[in-house]
C-alpha cells in the first residue's frame, strides 16, 4: 500500500513541478508573450496529465484511508483525508468541470470569465480548506499527548557535564 501511495503522490508532485517549471520558462524565456494561443494549447496537455495524476493521487489516498482505517480510527482521519482530497480536486478537476459546463451550454460565459470564475473559486476554496484543516488538525487532539511527552524529555540530563560539553 505504501508503494502505491508514493507512486500516486510522486506522479502528482512531478506533474505539478514540471507544469510550473515549463510555464515559468515559457513566460520568461519562451514565446508565451508573443504566441499565447500556442502556449495555451501546450498547457492543455499538462492539464490532462494533471487530471490523470490527481485522479491517481485521490485514489491512492482512498486506498490508504481504507487499508489503515482500523489503525487510524483513533486519529479521526475522515476530515483529514477529505481536506486533502478537496484540495487536489479543486486544483485540477474543477477547471475541467467548468469548461465542460461552458461547452455543453450550462454556463454562458466567455473563456476569460471561466478563468476568472475558477480563480475566484480557488481563493474561497483555499480559505474553506484552511478552515477545514484547522478543525481537522486540532492541536488539542489526545494522540498529540503521546508525541509531546516523548519530545519534551531532554536527550541527556540537563545538569550533566556531557550535555554541557555537547552544547558548547
N, C-alpha and C positions, 0 to 999 in steps of 0.2 A: 504494500500500500504506500509506503514512504517513497519508493522509486516512482510510482505513478504520480504522487503528489508533486515531487520535484520536477518531473517531466512537464506537467501542465503549467506549473509556476514558471519554470525556466522558459518555456515557449512564450508565455505571456510577456515576461520581462524582456526577452530578446527582441520580440516584435516591437514592443514599445520603444526600446532604446534605438533600434535600427530606424524606425519611423521618425523618431525625434532627430536623430543624427542626420538622416537624409534630408529632412525638412530644413534643418538649420543650414546644411551645406547648400541646398538649392537657393535659399533666401540670401545667404551671404556671399557665395562664390559662383552659384549656378545661374540659371536663366529664369528663375521663378518670377522675378520682377518684370521681365520683358515678355515672357510667354506663360502667363498664368494658366491658360487653358491646358497646356501641356503638363504643367505642374499638377493641376487638379486631377487630370486624367491618371497620371502616375500615382498620385496619392490614393486614388480609389483602389489600386492593387494592394496597398498596405491596409486599407480598410477591410478587405476580405481576409487577409492574413490575420488581422486583429480580431475579426469576428470568430475565426477558427480557433485562435489561441485563447481568446476569452471564454469561448464555449468549453474548451478543454479545461481551463482553469476552474470554471464554475463546476464542471463535472467532477474534477478532482477534489474540490472542497467538499462536494456532496459525498463522494466515496469515503473520504477521511472522516467526515461527520458521522456517517452511518457505521463505518467499521469500528470506530472507537467510541461509539455512543455510550456503551456501558462504563467505560473508564472515565469519560468526560462528563458524565451526568452531574457530578457534584460541582462542576465548574460553571454551570448554567451556560452551555455553549450555544443555545439557539440564537440569541441576539448577536453573539459574537460572529457566528457564521453568516447570519443574514446580512449584517452590516458589510461584510467583505463581499458577499455576492452582489449586493446592491451597487457598490462602487464599481465593480467590474462590469455589471450590466449597463450602468449609466454611461460609462466611458466608451463603450463600443456599440452596444446593441440599440441604444435609444436613437442615435442618429439614423441608423438604417430604418428603424420603425417610422420615424418622422418622414424620411424620404419616400418610403413606400406609401404612407398615407397621402403624401403630396401627389405621387404618380397615379394612385388609384382615384384621386379626386376628393378624398375626405377632407384634406387641408387645401384650401385655395390660396396658397402662399407662394411667393417667389423663392428662388434658391437662397437669396440673401436673407429673407425673412425666416426661412427654415434654419439657416446657420445662426441667426440671432436668437431664435427660439431655443435651439439646442444649447447655445452658450448660456442663456439666461436660466434654463432648467438646470444646467450643471452647477451654477452658482448656488441655487437654492437646494439642490440635492446634496451638494457637499456640506452645506450647513446642516441639513437634516441628518446626514451621515455622521457628522461630528457630534451632534446631539445624541444620536443613537449609540455611537462609540462611548460617549461619556456615561451613558446609562448602562451599557452592556459591560463596560470595563471599570466598574466602580472600585475605588481604592480600598473600600471597606469590606470587600468580599472575604469570607472566612479562610479561604485557601491561601490568601496572601500572608496570613499569620505564620504559616509553616515556613515560608521563604524569609520573612523578616526576622524570625527567631534565629535562623541559621546565618543570616547575613549580618546581624548586628553583633555577633560574637567576634572578638579580636582574634587574629590569626595566632598571636603569641600573647603571653602575659604582658600587660602594659608596663609593669614595673621591672621586668627582667632586663638584663644587660643585652641579651640577644636582640630584643625589639628595639632598644636604643641604638645599638650598633647597626642594625639593618636600616634604620631610617636616616642615619647621618653619614 
